[in-house]
Amino acid sequence: MKIGIISDIHGNLDALNCVLKDIKSEGCEKIFCLGDVVMAGPEPIETLIKIQELSSLNNFHIIQGNTDKMLSVFSFKTQNEILKTNAVMASAYYADSQLLSEENKTFLKNLKEKEEIELFGIKILLVHGSPRKNNENIYPNMKLEEVEEMIKDTDADIIFCGHTHMPCGYQTNTEQTVVNVGSVGRPFSENPDSCYAIMDINEKDSTYQIKHKFVKYDVNRASEILKNRGFEGADKLAKMLLKATSRYPE
């Protein structure tokens, strides 16, 4: 069985559609989505509608990302907290919250924070940031002890995460596998291609392989749509789709 694991779509419908097409061509029977569906992207509502359609299927599992949780209940307090870190993201938070209907917000609010799934005797844990917090970072090139501390309270064989928009993987001393699947819609990299992960399970002996895969899409079109959304800093976010040299717009 093959499974496609996606995360951090951030309103990028073009990227999502290309990744879904690739997942289908790979023969994946299930899709796991690790959240951050909407915020700060080119087409937030259209992307959310697509995800809501997918969520009605039995082979699609989705959990809540940190920005999904923030957008499900807008508050000026949250906006001010974001403003302390980055004014552009605070602007995007307000702009997106104005677009979402109550039905949209309810969908995001009701998503599970994490989900445990067992397949062929393999325990899989889906989280957005880490098993401890939805906004905790699992970056490439971390000390293994740091990763082990984050996952010490779980007995999952595999932990899939996102949030940092940077693909990576770890094999711990407790024989647990931790995979950050990267980002579909906002990769924090000079490579603008979407990234997701594929898990290939041998059903006979419960062995598995996991790989990252990069998918090209019309990034220029997505960047132009985002730029034209018009909120303060949208142009900076649009440039990051083409080439990201930092985590947040400068």
KOLKOL-759579 format. One line per 8 residues: number of its first residue (from 0); their letters; for each residue x, y, z of N, C-alpha, C, CB. Coordinates in pm, whole numbers, plus 32768, in hexadecimal, padded with zeros to 4 digits. Each point is the difference from the previous one (the first is absolute). Glycine has a CB too. Layout:
! KOLKOL-759579
NUM	A	X Y Z X Y Z X Y Z X Y Z | ...
END
This chain:
! KOLKOL-759579
0	MKIGIISD	8054 7F88 8000 7FAC 8078 8000 8057 807D 8000 7F4A 7F84 807A | 8092 80DA 7F32 8044 8080 7FFD 7FA6 806C 803C 8083 7FBA 7F34 | 7FBC 80A0 8117 7FB9 806F 803F 8049 8082 7FDF 7FAD 7F6A 80BC | 8009 80FC 7F1B 8039 8085 7FEA 7FE8 8055 807B 7FDB 7FED 7F08 | 808E 8054 8129 7FF4 8054 8078 8021 808F 7FDA 803C 7F3E 8099 | 7F63 811B 7F7A 800F 808C 7FD8 7FF0 805B 8079 7FAA 7FC9 7F19 | 808C 80AF 80DE 7FF2 8061 806C 8015 808D 7FCB 804F 7F55 80A6 | 7F82 810C 7FA7 801F 808D 7FE8 7FE2 802B 7F71 80B0 7FF1 80AF
8	IHGNLDAL	7ED2 8009 7F2F 7FD2 8025 7F7A 7FF5 8098 7FF3 7F81 7F26 7FEF | 8052 811A 8079 7FFB 8092 800A 7FBE 8043 7F86 80CE 7FF4 808C | 7EBB 7FDD 7F55 7FAF 8042 7F9A 8035 7FFA 7F73 7FBC 8092 80B2 | 80A1 7F13 7F34 803C 7FF8 7F7B 7FBC 7F90 7FB1 80DE 8056 8059 | 7EB5 7FCD 7F65 7FAE 7F9D 7FBA 804B 7FBF 7F8C 7F36 8081 8041 | 8115 7FCE 7F72 804C 7FC8 7F90 8061 7F95 8030 7FEB 80D9 7F86 | 805D 7F46 80E6 8060 7F9F 8037 7FB8 7F83 8031 8098 80BC 8041 | 7EF9 7F57 8005 7FB4 7F8E 8034 7FD0 7FA5 7F90 7FB8 808B 80C1
16	NCVLKDIK	800F 7FB0 7ED7 7FCD 7FAE 7F91 806E 7FB0 7FBC 7F4C 80A9 7FDE | 8129 7F93 8013 8070 7FB9 7FC0 8032 7F8E 8059 8042 80D2 7F89 | 7FC1 7F46 80F9 802B 7F96 805C 7F99 7F90 8004 807E 80AA 808A | 7F03 7F77 7F78 7F98 7F99 7FFE 8008 7FAC 7F82 7F6D 8094 808A | 80AE 7FAB 7F06 8011 7FB8 7F82 8077 7FA1 8008 7F9D 80C2 7F83 | 80D0 7F6C 80BB 8077 7FAD 800E 7FE5 7F8C 805F 8091 80C8 7FD3 | 7F28 7F52 8099 7FDC 7F97 805F 7FAF 7F92 7FBB 8001 80A9 80BA | 7FA4 7F80 7EF1 7FB1 7F9F 7FB4 8057 7FAF 7FA1 7F3A 8098 8011
24	SEGCEKIF	8124 7FAB 7FAC 8057 7FBA 7FA1 805D 7F9E 8047 7FF6 80C6 7F69 | 8026 7F55 8117 8054 7FA7 8050 7FB2 7F84 8031 8087 80C8 8047 | 7EF6 7F3B 7FA9 7FAF 7F8F 802B 7FE3 7FFE 8095 8060 7F85 7F45 | 7FA2 80F0 80FB 7FE4 8006 8090 7F6D 7FE3 801A 80BA 80A8 8020 | 7F2D 7F08 8046 7F77 7FDA 8023 7FC6 8057 806F 8035 7F17 7FBB | 8022 812D 808F 7FD5 8059 806B 804F 8082 7FFA 7FC2 7F3A 808F | 8002 8130 7FAB 8046 807F 800F 7FF2 802E 8090 7FD5 803E 7F0D | 809B 7FE5 8131 8000 803F 8083 8024 8093 7FEE 803F 7F25 8074
32	CLGDVVMA	7F72 8134 7FC6 801B 8090 7FF8 8019 8036 808C 7F70 8016 7F31 | 8100 802F 80E1 802D 802A 8084 7FDF 8092 8020 80B5 7F59 7FEC | 7EF1 80E4 7FC6 7FCB 8082 8025 8044 8079 7FC3 7FC1 7F93 80CC | 8016 80E2 7F64 8021 8083 7FC7 7FD0 8007 7F6F 80C9 8014 809A | 7EB6 7FEF 7F59 7FBE 7FF7 7F7D 7FF9 8087 7FBB 7F7B 7F40 8055 | 8072 812D 7FF6 7FCF 807C 7FC4 8064 8073 8001 7F21 7FB7 8046 | 8115 806B 802C 8034 8087 801A 8073 802B 7FA6 7FBA 7FDC 80E7 | 803C 80A3 7EEC 806B 8048 7FBB 801F 7FC8 7F76 805E 8035 80DD
40	GPEPIETL	7F3C 7F9F 7EDC 8016 7FC8 7F7B 7FAE 8043 7F94 8033 7F2B 806E | 7FDC 80A6 7F17 7FBE 803F 7F8D 7F68 7FF0 7FFE 80D0 7FD6 7F83 | 7EFE 7FB2 809A 7F70 7FE3 7FF1 7FCC 7FB3 8079 8018 7FFE 7F05 | 7FDA 8047 816D 7FDD 7FBA 807C 7F79 7FB9 7FFD 8088 80A9 8073 | 7F12 7F9B 7F5D 7F7A 7FC5 8003 7FF6 7F8A 7FA1 7FA0 80DF 803C | 8093 7F30 7F4C 7FFB 7F94 7F9D 804E 7F85 8031 7FEB 80AC 7F48 | 8084 7F6F 80FC 804F 7F92 8037 7FB5 7FB9 806F 80D1 807B 7FC5 | 7EF0 7FD1 8092 7FB6 7FC4 806F 7F8A 7FAF 7FCC 8045 80BE 8094
48	IKIQELSS	7F78 7F73 7F06 7F90 7FB4 7FC5 8031 7F79 7FCC 7F8E 80D8 7FC1 | 80E6 7F29 7FFE 803A 7F84 7FCC 801F 7F9F 8072 8060 807E 7F3D | 7FDA 7FB5 812E 8022 7FAB 8073 7F83 7FCB 8044 80D3 8083 8021 | 7EC6 7FCF 7FE8 7F82 7FD3 803B 7FC2 7F8F 7FAE 7FDA 80E6 805F | 8030 7F25 7F1E 7FCF 7F94 7FA9 804D 7F7F 8019 7FBE 80AA 7F53 | 80C6 7F62 80B6 8054 7F8A 8017 7FE4 7FC2 8089 80AF 8063 7F6C | 7F35 7FF2 80F6 7FED 7FCF 808A 7F85 7FA6 800E 8070 80CF 8052 | 7F37 7F36 7F4C 7F88 7FAA 8004 801E 7F72 7FD2 7F73 80CA 7FD8
56	LNNFHIIQ	8106 7F20 7FF4 8026 7F7C 7FCE 8040 7FAD 806F 8021 8060 7F1A | 7FC8 7F1D 80E3 8034 7FA9 8069 8097 7FF2 7FFE 7F2B 7F86 7FF6 | 8111 8094 7F97 8092 7FED 7FF5 804F 8080 801B 7FD3 7F4C 7F5B | 7FE9 811C 80D6 8041 8081 801B 7FF7 801F 8095 7FC8 8054 7F18 | 80AC 7FBE 8128 8005 8022 808E 8041 808A 800D 800E 7F0A 8046 | 7FB5 814E 8007 8037 8087 8010 7FFE 8027 8093 7FB3 803F 7F19 | 80BA 8004 8112 8006 8038 8086 800F 8098 7FF7 8065 7F29 805A | 7F96 8116 801A 8000 8093 8007 808D 8037 800E 7F1C 7FF8 8068
64	GNTDKMLS	8105 806B 7F45 807E 8048 800E 7FEF 8077 805C 8045 7FB6 7F1D | 8029 8088 810A 7FF7 8071 805C 7FB7 8077 7FC2 80D4 7FB4 8068 | 7F40 8065 7F15 7FB9 8071 7FC3 7F6C 7FDF 7FE8 80D7 8049 7F94 | 7F0B 7F37 8059 7F72 7FD7 7FF7 7FB9 8023 8082 803A 7F44 7F60 | 8008 809D 810F 7FC5 801D 8083 7FEE 8096 8014 8069 7F30 805D | 7FFC 811F 7F7D 7FF7 8091 8010 7F8F 803B 7FAC 80F6 8006 802D | 7EFC 7FCA 7F58 7F9A 8037 7FA6 7F72 7FD2 8023 80AE 8008 7F4E | 7F47 7F8A 80FB 7F7B 7FCD 8021 7FB5 805D 805F 8055 7F18 7FE0
72	VFSFKTQN	7FF6 8136 806D 7FC4 8063 805A 8056 807F 7FF9 7F9E 7F4B 809C | 8038 8115 7F14 8050 807A 7FF3 7FF8 8053 807F 7FD7 8001 7F08 | 809C 8038 811F 8001 8061 806E 806E 8065 7FE8 7FA6 7F54 80A1 | 8041 8128 7F8A 8066 8067 7FF3 8076 7FE4 805D 7F4E 80A7 7FC2 | 8099 7F11 80AA 806C 7FD9 805A 8064 7FA7 7FB6 7F65 800F 80C6 | 8067 7F8F 7EF0 8057 7FA9 7FB1 8049 804F 7F94 7F66 7F40 802C | 8051 811A 7F93 803F 8053 7F99 8074 8051 803A 7F25 800D 7F87 | 80C8 802A 80F0 806A 804E 803F 8076 7FA9 8027 7F54 809F 8054
80	EILKTNAV	8091 7EE4 7FD4 806D 7FA4 8020 8053 7FE1 7F84 7F75 7F9D 80BA | 8045 804D 7ED6 8047 7FE6 7F82 804F 807B 7FD6 7F4E 7F5D 7FBC | 8078 8118 805B 8040 807F 7FDA 8089 8011 8042 7F1D 8065 7FE5 | 80F2 7F65 8095 8080 8009 8047 806F 7FB7 7FB4 7F84 8010 80D9 | 8054 7F87 7EDD 8061 7FB0 7FB6 8013 8033 7F73 7FC2 7F3C 808A | 7FCA 80DE 7F30 800B 8029 7F75 7F80 8048 7FD4 809A 7F3F 7FD0 | 7F75 813C 8002 7F8D 8052 7FDA 7FB8 7FC8 7F86 8074 80C7 805E | 7FD6 7EFE 7F45 7FC2 7FCB 7F87 7FA4 7F8A 8022 80C8 8049 7F79
88	MASAYYAD	7F65 7F5F 80DF 7FAD 7F8D 8025 7F85 802D 804E 80CD 7F6E 8005 | 7F40 80FB 804B 7F8D 8037 8046 7F99 8036 7F9D 8092 8039 80C4 | 7F9F 8007 7ED3 7FA9 8035 7F97 7FBA 7F8E 7FB6 8097 80C7 7FE7 | 7FB4 7ECF 7FFB 7FC6 7F8C 7FBB 7F97 7FBB 8057 80D7 7FE1 7F82 | 7F44 8018 8100 7FA1 7FC4 805E 7F7B 804A 7FFE 80BF 7FB6 8091 | 7F47 80CE 7F73 7F85 8050 7FFC 7FB8 7FEF 7F7A 8067 80A6 80A0 | 7FE4 7F63 7EF3 7FC4 7FF7 7F7A 7FBA 7F79 7FEB 80B1 809B 7FA9 | 7F91 7EFA 8080 7FC5 7F7C 7FED 7F86 7FEB 805A 80E1 7FA9 7FC1
96	SQLLSEEN	7F26 808A 80B8 7F8F 7FF0 805D 7F82 8044 7FCC 80A2 7FF3 80BD | 7F70 8079 7EF7 7F8D 8046 7FC7 7FC0 7FB3 7F8D 806A 80D7 8042 | 7FE4 7ED2 7F7E 7FCC 7FB1 7F91 7FB4 7F84 802D 80BD 8054 7F78 | 7F6A 7F75 80FA 7FC6 7F81 802C 7F71 8010 8033 80E6 7FB2 803B | 7EC4 7FF3 7F9B 7F77 7FFD 8033 7FFF 7FB9 8088 7FA1 7FFF 7F13 | 7FEF 8009 8131 7FF3 7FB9 807F 800D 7F69 7FEB 7F6C 80B8 8058 | 8062 7F18 7F38 800C 7F71 7FE0 8093 7FDA 7FED 7F1D 8004 7F93 | 812E 8052 8028 8090 7FEA 7FEE 8046 7FF9 8087 7FF9 8077 7F22
104	KTFLKNLK	7FE8 7FE7 8135 8041 8008 8082 7FDD 7F87 8057 7FFC 80F9 7FF0 | 7F87 7EDC 8007 7FD6 7F8A 804D 804C 7F84 7FD2 7F1C 8066 8021 | 80F5 7F8D 7F5C 804C 7F8E 7FCA 808E 8000 803A 7F78 8006 7F2B | 80CB 806D 80D2 8089 8008 8034 8004 7FE9 8097 8039 809F 7F48 | 7F65 7F96 80FE 7FFB 7FF3 8091 7FEE 7F6F 802C 7FA1 80E6 800D | 8015 7ECD 7FA6 7FDE 7F77 8026 8067 7F98 7FD5 7F14 8043 7FF2 | 8157 7FE7 7FCA 8068 7FA1 7FD9 8049 7FCC 807C 801B 8076 7F23 | 800D 7F0C 80D9 804B 7FC5 806F 8089 8041 800B 7F84 7F26 7FE2
112	EKEEIELF	80AE 80E9 8098 8086 8039 8014 806B 7F9D 7FD6 7FA8 808B 80BC | 803E 7EF5 7F54 805B 7F97 7FD5 7FAE 7F82 7FEA 80C5 8066 8080 | 7F75 7F39 7F3D 7FB5 7F84 7FE8 8061 7F89 7FFE 7F50 807F 7F7C | 8084 7F16 80C7 804B 7F82 7FFF 7FBC 7F9F 7FA2 804F 8025 80ED | 7FFE 7FA0 7EBB 7FCB 7FA0 7F9E 805A 7F85 8001 7FA0 80BB 7F6F | 8024 7ED0 8094 804E 7F84 7FFA 7FE3 7FB7 7F7D 7FFE 7FEE 80FE | 806A 7FF3 7EB8 7FF4 7FB9 7F81 8062 7F8C 7FFE 7FB7 80D3 7F8B | 8015 7EB4 8064 8054 7F88 7FF7 8060 7FF5 8076 7FEE 800C 7F06
120	GIKILLVH	7FE0 801A 8171 8050 7FF6 8078 8060 8073 8017 7FEB 7F11 7FE7 | 8015 8152 7FBE 8058 8075 800C 7FB2 8073 803F 8088 7FB6 7F34 | 7FAA 807D 813B 7FBE 8070 8043 8033 8084 7FC5 7FE7 7F77 80D4 | 7FBC 80D6 7EF4 8021 807F 7FBF 7FBE 8072 804D 8015 7F8E 7F1E | 8037 80D9 8100 7FCA 8076 8043 800C 8079 7FA5 803D 7FA1 80E1 | 7F52 80A2 7F08 7FFE 8079 7FAF 7FFA 8079 805D 7F8D 7F88 7F41 | 80D6 80D2 80B1 8001 807D 804C 8022 8071 7FA0 8045 7F89 80D8 | 7FA3 80F1 7F53 8026 8070 7FAA 808E 802F 801E 7F10 8046 7FF2
128	GSPRKNNE	810A 7FDF 808C 8085 802D 8026 8051 7F8E 803B 7FA7 80E4 8029 | 8034 7EF6 8052 803C 7F8D 8043 7F92 7FBD 8052 80E8 806D 8009 | 7F32 7F1F 8032 7F9A 7FC4 8057 7FDC 8056 8078 8053 7F23 7FB8 | 8007 813A 806D 7FE7 8055 8076 7FB0 807D 7FE0 80D4 7FAB 805F | 7F4D 8097 7F30 7FC1 8080 7FDE 7FEC 800A 7F69 806A 806D 80CA | 7F28 7FD3 7F0F 7FE5 800C 7F70 805A 8067 7FBB 7F16 7FBE 802E | 8134 8090 8021 8059 8064 7FC3 8092 7FEB 8029 7F42 80A1 7FFF | 80DF 7EE5 802A 808A 7FE1 8023 804A 7FD1 7F82 7FBD 7FC3 80ED
136	NIYPNMKL	80BD 806D 7F03 804B 7FEA 7F84 8056 7F82 8004 8000 80F5 7FDF | 7FEF 7EB7 7FBC 805E 7F94 7FE7 8046 8021 7F7C 7F72 7F51 807D | 8107 80E5 7F92 804F 8031 7F90 8062 7F96 7FCE 7FEA 80E8 805B | 804E 7F2B 7F2E 8072 7FAF 7FD7 8079 801D 805B 7FAC 7FFF 7F0F | 80AB 7F9E 80FE 8080 800E 8045 7FF4 8024 8094 805E 8045 7F27 | 7F37 7F8F 811A 7FF6 8011 8090 8050 7F92 8046 7F1C 806A 7FE8 | 8107 7FAF 8095 803D 7F96 8050 7F97 7F95 801A 80A1 80A3 806D | 7F88 7EDF 7F85 7FA2 7F92 800F 7FBE 8000 8089 8088 7F7B 7F5F
144	EEVEEMIK	7FC3 80AF 8107 7FC7 8003 8088 7F89 8061 8008 80E3 7FC8 805F | 7F23 80A5 7F57 7F92 8061 8000 7F81 7FC2 7FC7 80A5 80BB 7FE9 | 7F6C 7EFC 7FA8 7F8D 7FBF 7FC1 7FC8 7F94 805C 805F 8030 7F1B | 7FFA 7F84 8122 7FD4 7F95 805A 7FB3 8037 8078 80C5 7F77 7FB8 | 7F64 80FE 8079 7FB9 803F 806F 7F72 8027 7FD7 80DB 8055 805A | 7F15 7FDB 7F2B 7F7B 8028 7FCF 7FA0 7F8B 7FF4 806E 80B9 7F85 | 7FC5 7ED0 805E 7FA8 7F8F 7FE4 7FFE 7F98 806F 802C 8025 7F10 | 8011 7FFB 8163 8016 7F9A 8068 7F7E 7FC8 803A 80D4 8073 8035
152	DTDADIIF	7EBF 7FD6 7FC0 7F83 7FD2 803A 7FA6 7FB6 7F9D 800F 80BE 809B | 8028 7F1F 7EF0 7FB2 7FB3 7F9F 8043 7F7C 7FE2 7FA9 80D4 7F9C | 8006 7EC7 804B 8035 7F7C 7FDC 7FEE 7FE4 7F6B 7FCD 7FAF 80E8 | 8016 80B9 7ECA 7FEB 7FED 7F70 8081 7FD2 7FBC 7F4D 80B1 8003 | 80A2 7EF9 7F9B 8074 7FD4 7FB1 802E 806F 7FA3 7FAF 7F13 800B | 7FF0 813A 7FC1 801D 806D 7FA3 7FB3 807C 802B 8029 7F5C 7F43 | 801C 8115 80C2 7FBF 8080 8018 8012 8055 7F83 8028 7FF3 80FD | 7F69 8033 7EC5 8003 805C 7F8F 7FDF 808C 8031 7FBE 7F47 7F5E
160	CGHTHMPC	808F 811D 8077 7FE8 8089 802A 801B 805F 7F8C 803D 7FC5 80ED | 7FA3 80BB 7F29 8018 8069 7F9D 802D 807E 8047 7F54 7F9D 7F64 | 8065 80D1 8085 800F 8080 8045 807A 8052 7FD6 7F8C 7F96 80BC | 80EA 802E 7F3B 8077 804E 7FE1 8010 801A 7F6B 806A 7F9F 80C9 | 7F4C 8017 7EE3 8009 800B 7F6E 8089 7FD2 7FCD 7F5C 80BF 8008 | 80E9 7EF2 8048 8086 7FCE 7FDD 8005 7F6A 8011 8068 80DA 8046 | 7FA0 7EDA 7F4D 7FFF 7F6E 800B 807D 7FCA 8044 7F76 7FF8 7F32 | 8076 7FA3 8122 8071 7FBD 8041 7FCF 7F7F 8040 8074 80DD 802A
168	GYQTNTEQ	7FE6 7ED5 800D 7FDA 7F84 8042 8066 7FD5 8067 7F87 7FBE 7F32 | 804B 7FF7 8133 8056 7FD0 806C 7FDC 7F71 8024 8018 80EA 8058 | 804E 7EC9 7FCA 7FEE 7F7A 8037 8037 8005 808E 8011 7F8C 7F1B | 7F9A 805C 8149 8028 8014 808B 803A 7F81 803C 7F4F 80AE 8016 | 80EB 7F63 8060 8037 7F8F 8049 7F93 7FA4 8036 80C3 808C 803B | 7EC2 7FA4 7FC6 7F8E 7FAC 8028 7FC0 7FBD 7F88 7FD8 8098 80C3 | 806E 7F6E 7ECC 7FD3 7FC1 7F83 7F7D 803A 7FCD 8074 7F2F 8047 | 7F7B 8152 7FD0 7F8E 8049 7FCA 8030 8056 7F8A 7F8D 8003 80E4
176	TVVNVGSV	801B 800C 7EBC 801F 804F 7F89 7FB1 8083 8006 802F 7F2E 7F78 | 8016 8140 8074 7FC0 8085 7FFF 8019 803E 7F77 801F 801E 80FC | 7F74 8007 7EC0 800D 8039 7F79 7FB4 8083 7FF7 8018 7F1A 7F9F | 8031 8151 8045 7FC0 807F 7FDC 7FEB 7FFD 7F69 806D 8080 80C4 | 7F17 7F8A 7F11 7FDF 7FE8 7F73 8011 807C 7FA8 7F60 7F54 804D | 80C9 811D 7FEE 8011 8079 7FAF 7F7C 8046 7FE5 80C6 7F97 7F98 | 7F39 80BF 8004 7F8B 8053 7FE5 7FD2 7FF4 7F6F 804C 809D 80B1 | 7F31 7F55 7F3F 7FC5 8002 7F7A 7FFD 808E 7FC8 7F75 7F37 803B
184	GRPFSENP	8060 8128 8017 7FE0 8085 7FCB 805F 8071 801D 7F22 7FB5 8013 | 8138 803C 8050 805D 806D 8022 8086 7FC8 802B 7F3F 8092 8044 | 8109 7F2A 7F65 8083 7FCB 802A 8060 806F 8027 7FDD 7F3E 7F68 | 8063 80B2 810B 8064 8062 802B 8088 7FD4 7FC9 7F7C 8039 80D3 | 8095 7FE0 7EAD 8075 7FD0 7FB9 8013 8053 7F82 7FE0 7F16 805B | 8098 80E9 7F71 8016 8042 7F7F 7FC6 7FAD 7F8E 80D0 806B 805C | 7F10 7F17 7FC1 7FB9 7FAB 7FA0 7F6A 8012 8015 80BF 7F57 7FFB | 7EF8 80E1 7FA5 7F72 801E 8014 7FA3 7F88 7FF1 8034 80E1 7FAF
192	DSCYAIMD	8001 7EAA 802D 7FAA 7F8B 7FE8 7FB9 7FD4 8080 809A 7FB9 7F48 | 7EEC 8015 80A8 7FB7 7FC5 806F 8048 7F83 8031 7F27 805C 7FA7 | 80C7 7F86 80D9 803D 7F87 8038 7F98 7FB5 8052 80E4 806E 8004 | 7F1B 7F0E 7FEE 7FAE 7FAA 8055 804A 7F7D 8014 7F29 806C 7FAE | 809F 7F3A 80A1 8040 7F80 801C 7FA8 7F8D 7FD2 8078 8065 80C4 | 7FC7 7F2E 7F18 7FBB 7F85 7FDA 8030 7F8F 805B 7FE8 804E 7F0F | 7FBB 7F70 812F 801F 7F88 8051 7FD0 7F87 7FB3 7FEC 8081 80DB | 806E 7F21 7F10 7FE2 7F86 7FB5 800C 7F8A 8060 8055 8064 7F24
200	INEKDSTY	7F39 7F5F 80FE 7FFD 7F93 8062 7FF6 7F7A 7FB8 7F93 8097 80A9 | 80C4 7F0C 7F7E 7FF5 7F75 7FD4 7F9D 7FBB 805D 80EF 7FFB 7FA3 | 7E9C 7FE7 802B 7F94 7FCC 8054 801D 7F74 8035 7F63 808A 7F7C | 80F7 7F2F 8045 801E 7F76 802A 8053 7FFA 807F 7FF4 7FBC 7F12 | 806E 809E 80F9 8058 7FFA 8075 8006 8083 804F 8086 7F57 7F85 | 7F25 8109 8058 7FF5 8081 8047 8082 8051 7FFE 7F56 7F96 8091 | 80FF 8052 7F0D 8072 8058 7FEC 7FD3 8077 7FAB 80A5 7F3D 8011 | 7FA8 812C 7FEF 7FD5 8077 7FB6 8078 8052 7FD5 7F29 8003 8081
208	QIKHKFVK	80BE 8050 7F1B 8060 8063 7FD2 7FBB 8087 7FF9 8082 7F51 7F7C | 7FC7 8119 80A2 7FC9 8088 7FFA 805F 8056 7FAE 7F8D 7FE6 80E1 | 803B 8067 7EC3 8053 805B 7FB1 7FBA 8087 7FF2 8063 7F3E 7F82 | 7FED 812A 806F 7FCA 8083 7FDC 7FFB 800A 7F68 805C 8069 80D5 | 7F40 7FDF 7EFB 7FF7 8016 7F70 7FE0 8092 7FE5 7FB5 7F12 7FDC | 8090 8127 7FC2 7FEB 808B 7FD9 7FB0 8005 7F7E 80D7 8045 8071 | 7ECA 8018 7F8A 7FA3 800A 7F8F 7FFE 8090 7FCD 7F74 7F41 805B | 809E 80CF 7F25 7FFA 8085 7FC3 7F6F 8029 7FE8 80DF 7FD9 7F93
216	YDVNRASE	7F07 80A8 8075 7F7D 8037 7FDE 8018 808D 7FC9 7F87 7F75 80B4 | 8010 80CC 7F1F 800E 8086 7FC6 8011 8067 806F 7F74 7FBB 7F38 | 8104 804D 80FD 801B 8057 8071 7FF2 8094 7FDB 8099 7F51 805B | 7F82 80D2 7F29 7FF2 808C 7FD6 7F6E 802D 8005 80C9 7FE6 7F6D | 7EDD 7FC1 8068 7F72 8020 8005 7FD2 8010 8091 7FDC 7F83 7F28 | 804C 801F 812E 7FD9 8006 808D 8035 807F 8042 7FFE 7F05 8009 | 807E 811E 7FD7 803D 8079 8038 7FB4 807D 7FD5 80DF 7F8D 8001 | 7EF8 8078 7F81 7FB7 8074 7FCD 7F77 800D 8042 8078 7FE8 7F26
224	ILKNRGFE	7F45 7FA8 80EF 7F7C 8003 8042 800F 8034 808F 7FB1 7F3F 7F71 | 80B5 808F 80D4 8016 802C 808A 8021 8094 8005 8050 7F1A 803C | 8004 8112 7F6C 8027 808E 7FFB 7F85 8059 7FEF 80DF 7FC0 7F9E | 7EC3 8013 8010 7F8A 8050 7FE1 7F92 7FF9 806A 8035 7FDC 7F12 | 7FE2 7FD9 8159 7F9B 7FFD 806B 7FF6 8087 8046 802C 7F0C 8020 | 803F 8140 7FE1 7FF5 808B 8028 8014 8021 8092 7F6C 800F 7F49 | 809C 7F90 8110 8017 8024 808C 8093 8028 8012 7F48 7F63 804D | 80D4 80E6 801D 8088 8032 8017 8064 7F8D 800D 7FA0 80CA 8071
232	GADKLAKM	80C4 7F36 7F3A 8066 7F98 8003 7FE5 7F8A 7FA5 802B 8045 80E5 | 7F65 7FBD 7ED4 7FE1 7F91 7FA4 806C 7FF1 7F96 7F0B 8026 8026 | 812F 804A 7FAF 806A 7FFB 7F9C 807D 7FBA 8036 7FA7 80D3 7F9B | 8075 7F40 80E5 8074 7FBE 803D 7FE9 7F69 800B 8033 80D3 8081 | 7F55 7F05 7FA4 7FE0 7F72 8005 8006 7FC2 7F75 7F6F 8028 80C8 | 8066 8025 7ED4 8002 7FD0 7F75 808F 7FE4 7FD3 7F2F 8082 7FCF | 812E 7FD4 8057 808D 7FEC 7FDD 8038 7F83 8042 801B 80F7 7FE5 | 7FB5 7EEA 8094 8031 7F8A 8048 7FD8 7F7E 7FBB 7FF3 8084 80D3
240	LLKATSRY	7F9E 7F7F 7EE2 7FDB 7F88 7FB6 8067 7FE1 7F93 7F0D 8030 802E | 812D 8039 7F9B 8063 7FEF 7F95 8088 7FD6 8037 7F86 80AB 7F79 | 809C 7F8C 80FB 8082 7FE1 803E 7FFC 8030 8090 807B 8012 7F20 | 7F8D 7F90 813D 7FFC 8025 808D 808B 7FF2 803C 7F10 7FB6 8010 | 8123 80B7 8024 8084 7FFE 803F 7FF4 8011 8098 8066 805C 7F2D | 7F20 7FAD 8105 7FE8 8009 8090 7F76 7FC4 801C 8092 80D1 8016 | 7F51 7F1B 8069 7F81 7FC3 8024 7F8B 8063 7FF4 807C 7F65 809A | 7F9F 8117 7F88 7F97 8065 7FFC 8024 8070 7FA0 7FC3 7FC9 80EC
248	PE	7FDA 8078 7ED9 801C 806F 7FA3 8046 8072 8048 7F38 7FC0 7F78 | 8128 807B 8044 804E 806C 803C 7FD3 8088 7FCD 80C1 7F63 8017
END
